[in-house]
Amino acid sequence: MLPTSMTDHIRDKVVLITGAASGFGRELAGLAGRRGARIVAVDLPGEALAGVESALQAEGVEVLAVAADVTNRAQMHAMAAAALARFGAIDVLVNNAGTMPLAFFADHASAAEAWERCIDVNLKGVLNGIAAVHDPMIARGRGHVVNVSSIYGNHPNAGSGVYAATKAAVNVLSETLRIESQGRIKVTTIRPTGVPTTNLGQSVVNGGAIVGILGHHGASFMTNIAGYFAGTLDPEQTDPESIRYWAIRPEELARQILYAIDQPWGVSIADITVRASGEEFVL
C-alpha cells in the first residue's frame, strides 16, 4: 500500500472538461489524462476538438471527445449520457468554457452581442453543466463539480460589469450547489488571475477596459505585458521559483485544479484563488 502522502485520487476518475479543445481546458485534459484520468473532452465541433482526442489517444489516455455547445441544455444532457455510456460513471465535471468581453457600458452598441454570448456561456453554460451531471452524481452517491470563476467575480470594477457579473453568479451557483448536495457532491470554485497565454483575451471588446483591475499599476502593466509577449521580461519575472513571477501559465492553473481533484472523497477543497506572486492586479 502507498503511504498516505503518495496516494493517487485522480487515476481512473472520469473527468468531464468543457472548453477542452484549446487553452487552459486542453492543458487540463492533458495533465489529468497523463495522471490516469479518463477524459471526456467537451467543446464545439471542429478540428480542434478532434485534435485533442487524437493527441491524447496517442499518449495512451482513455478519452472521449463530445461535440456540444454548453449553452444548449439538450446537448449537454446528451454529452453526459454519452459519458455514462462509455465509462459508466461521471466523477468530476470541470465547467471551464468561458468568454471575457471586457467593455465599458459606453461600449454597449459594439459589445451587446459579445455580452449576450458571455451570459449564455459563462452563466447558462455552467448551469447546464451542473444540471447534466447532477442526477447521475446524486444517484451514485458522490461526485465533484469544479467551476472556473475569476478574480473579476470578487468585486465590481470599471470595464468588466457583464463579465464580472457572470463570474459572481458562478460563485453563487457553486455555493448553492454545495449547500444543497453536501455529503454527495463536492464543489470547488477556482478563481484564476490573468493567464495571458489562454485564448480568453481574444474575446475582449475594449482593451482599455482592463484599467479597472489594474488600479495604479496601469503603466507598469502595459510595459510588462509588452515585454511578456516580446520575450524581454526580466528573467525573475518569468521564473515561477521567483517571488517576482509575473504571470501564471495555463499548466500551473491546471495543476491547482488537479490538486483539488486529487483528494479523498471526504475532503473538499472548496475555493482556490490562483495568482502569480508578482502580478499587478488589485482585485
ZAMAR-653877 format. One record per residue (C-alpha): residue in three letters; z, y, x. Coordinates in steps of 0.1 Angstrom, whole numbers, padded with zeros to 4 digits, always signed. Example, Ala and Ser with C-alpha at 12.3 -4.5 7.8 and 13.67 -1.06 7.14 Angstrom:
ALA+0078-0045+0123;SER+0071-0011+0137;
END
This chain:
MET+0000+0000+0000;LEU-0008+0035+0012;PRO+0021+0059+0019;THR+0026+0084-0008;SER+0011+0112+0014;MET-0021+0092+0017;THR-0027+0081-0019;ASP-0060+0089-0034;HIS-0062+0101-0071;ILE-0098+0111-0070;ARG-0116+0078-0063;ASP-0132+0062-0094;LYS-0124+0091-0117;VAL-0152+0101-0139;VAL-0157+0138-0133;LEU-0180+0159-0155;ILE-0191+0192-0140;THR-0211+0218-0159;GLY-0234+0241-0139;ALA-0237+0213-0114;ALA-0273+0220-0103;SER-0266+0249-0080;GLY-0240+0270-0062;PHE-0204+0260-0065;GLY-0210+0233-0091;ARG-0233+0215-0068;GLU-0209+0218-0039;LEU-0181+0204-0060;ALA-0202+0174-0072;GLY-0209+0165-0036;LEU-0174+0168-0024;ALA-0159+0149-0053;GLY-0186+0122-0051;ARG-0181+0116-0014;ARG-0144+0111-0022;GLY-0154+0083-0045;ALA-0155+0100-0079;ARG-0182+0091-0104;ILE-0200+0122-0112;VAL-0216+0135-0144;ALA-0237+0164-0133;VAL-0245+0187-0163;ASP-0270+0216-0162;LEU-0302+0229-0178;PRO-0332+0205-0174;GLY-0353+0210-0143;GLU-0359+0202-0107;ALA-0326+0215-0095;LEU-0306+0190-0117;ALA-0329+0161-0107;GLY-0324+0171-0071;VAL-0287+0169-0073;GLU-0289+0135-0088;SER-0312+0121-0062;ALA-0293+0137-0033;LEU-0260+0122-0045;GLN-0276+0088-0051;ALA-0289+0089-0015;GLU-0253+0093-0003;GLY-0242+0063-0024;VAL-0225+0084-0051;GLU-0224+0070-0087;VAL-0240+0099-0106;LEU-0254+0105-0140;ALA-0274+0138-0145;VAL-0274+0150-0180;ALA-0296+0179-0191;ALA-0276+0200-0216;ASP-0271+0237-0224;VAL-0233+0244-0226;THR-0240+0270-0254;ASN-0253+0242-0276;ARG-0225+0222-0292;ALA-0246+0192-0302;GLN-0260+0189-0267;MET-0225+0190-0252;HIS-0213+0163-0275;ALA-0243+0142-0267;MET-0235+0147-0230;ALA-0200+0134-0235;ALA-0214+0104-0254;ALA-0238+0097-0225;ALA-0210+0098-0200;LEU-0189+0074-0221;ALA-0219+0050-0225;ARG-0224+0050-0187;PHE-0189+0050-0173;GLY-0167+0040-0203;ALA-0143+0069-0199;ILE-0140+0106-0192;ASP-0112+0115-0168;VAL-0120+0151-0158;LEU-0141+0180-0172;VAL-0148+0209-0149;ASN-0160+0239-0170;ASN-0178+0256-0142;ALA-0210+0271-0157;GLY-0209+0308-0159;THR-0226+0342-0156;MET-0214+0376-0144;PRO-0233+0405-0158;LEU-0212+0433-0144;ALA-0222+0466-0160;PHE-0206+0498-0174;PHE-0206+0504-0212;ALA-0231+0532-0204;ASP-0255+0504-0194;HIS-0253+0488-0229;ALA-0290+0491-0236;SER-0301+0472-0204;ALA-0270+0449-0204;ALA-0270+0438-0241;GLU-0289+0405-0237;ALA-0270+0396-0205;TRP-0237+0404-0222;GLU-0246+0381-0251;ARG-0256+0354-0228;CYS-0223+0359-0209;ILE-0203+0354-0241;ASP-0222+0324-0250;VAL-0219+0307-0216;ASN-0185+0318-0204;LEU-0166+0316-0237;LYS-0186+0294-0261;GLY-0196+0271-0233;VAL-0160+0264-0222;LEU-0150+0259-0259;ASN-0179+0234-0264;GLY-0170+0215-0232;ILE-0134+0212-0244;ALA-0144+0201-0278;ALA-0168+0175-0264;VAL-0142+0157-0243;HIS-0111+0163-0264;ASP-0112+0133-0288;PRO-0121+0107-0261;MET-0093+0120-0239;ILE-0068+0121-0267;ALA-0078+0086-0278;ARG-0075+0073-0243;GLY-0041+0090-0239;ARG-0050+0110-0208;GLY-0075+0135-0194;HIS-0078+0166-0173;VAL-0097+0198-0181;VAL-0103+0223-0153;ASN-0115+0257-0165;VAL-0131+0281-0140;SER-0119+0316-0148;SER-0118+0346-0124;ILE-0095+0372-0109;TYR-0115+0395-0132;GLY-0097+0380-0161;ASN-0063+0392-0148;HIS-0066+0429-0157;PRO-0092+0452-0173;ASN-0111+0474-0149;ALA-0142+0496-0149;GLY-0175+0479-0147;SER-0165+0444-0160;GLY-0155+0448-0196;VAL-0175+0420-0211;TYR-0173+0396-0181;ALA-0135+0401-0177;ALA-0130+0397-0215;THR-0147+0363-0214;LYS-0125+0352-0184;ALA-0094+0364-0201;ALA-0104+0343-0231;VAL-0108+0313-0208;ASN-0072+0318-0197;VAL-0060+0318-0233;LEU-0081+0287-0242;SER-0066+0269-0212;GLU-0030+0277-0220;THR-0035+0269-0257;LEU-0051+0235-0249;ARG-0022+0228-0225;ILE+0004+0236-0252;GLU-0014+0215-0279;SER-0020+0185-0257;GLN+0010+0182-0234;GLY+0015+0147-0223;ARG-0021+0138-0230;ILE-0044+0163-0214;LYS-0037+0182-0181;VAL-0051+0217-0179;THR-0059+0236-0148;THR-0071+0272-0147;ILE-0090+0282-0115;ARG-0092+0320-0107;PRO-0116+0325-0078;THR-0121+0357-0060;GLY-0155+0368-0048;VAL-0177+0340-0033;PRO-0208+0357-0020;THR-0230+0326-0014;THR-0229+0313-0050;ASN-0256+0323-0075;LEU-0232+0343-0096;GLY-0242+0377-0081;GLN-0277+0373-0093;SER-0265+0380-0129;VAL-0250+0414-0121;VAL-0267+0441-0141;ASN-0254+0472-0123;GLY-0244+0467-0087;GLY-0223+0498-0089;ALA-0200+0481-0114;ILE-0182+0463-0087;VAL-0163+0495-0080;GLY-0136+0486-0104;ILE-0124+0456-0084;LEU-0126+0474-0050;GLY-0105+0505-0056;HIS-0100+0524-0023;HIS-0119+0496-0004;GLY-0153+0505-0017;ALA-0168+0519+0015;SER-0155+0492+0038;PHE-0166+0465+0014;MET-0201+0478+0014;THR-0201+0478+0052;ASN-0187+0443+0053;ILE-0210+0428+0027;ALA-0240+0440+0045;GLY-0226+0425+0077;TYR-0218+0393+0059;PHE-0254+0387+0049;ALA-0268+0400+0082;GLY-0245+0377+0102;THR-0229+0406+0121;LEU-0193+0405+0108;ASP-0165+0403+0133;PRO-0161+0366+0142;GLU-0125+0367+0130;GLN-0138+0377+0095;THR-0159+0346+0093;ASP-0133+0322+0107;PRO-0112+0305+0080;GLU-0085+0300+0106;SER-0081+0337+0110;ILE-0059+0359+0088;ARG-0087+0384+0087;TYR-0111+0359+0070;TRP-0131+0380+0046;ALA-0149+0358+0020;ILE-0143+0322+0010;ARG-0172+0298+0009;PRO-0181+0275-0021;GLU-0168+0244-0003;GLU-0134+0260+0002;LEU-0131+0268-0035;ALA-0143+0232-0043;ARG-0115+0218-0022;GLN-0089+0236-0042;ILE-0102+0220-0074;LEU-0102+0186-0057;TYR-0066+0193-0048;ALA-0058+0199-0084;ILE-0076+0167-0094;ASP-0061+0147-0066;GLN-0026+0144-0082;PRO-0008+0116-0101;TRP-0015+0118-0138;GLY+0021+0130-0143;VAL+0016+0161-0120;SER-0004+0190-0133;ILE-0015+0219-0111;ALA-0017+0244-0139;ASP-0030+0276-0123;ILE-0046+0284-0089;THR-0059+0317-0076;VAL-0081+0312-0045;ARG-0086+0342-0022;ALA-0097+0349+0014;SER-0066+0364+0031;GLY-0086+0393+0044;GLU-0106+0401+0013;GLU-0108+0436-0002;PHE-0104+0431-0040;VAL-0075+0448-0056;LEU-0070+0426-0088;
END
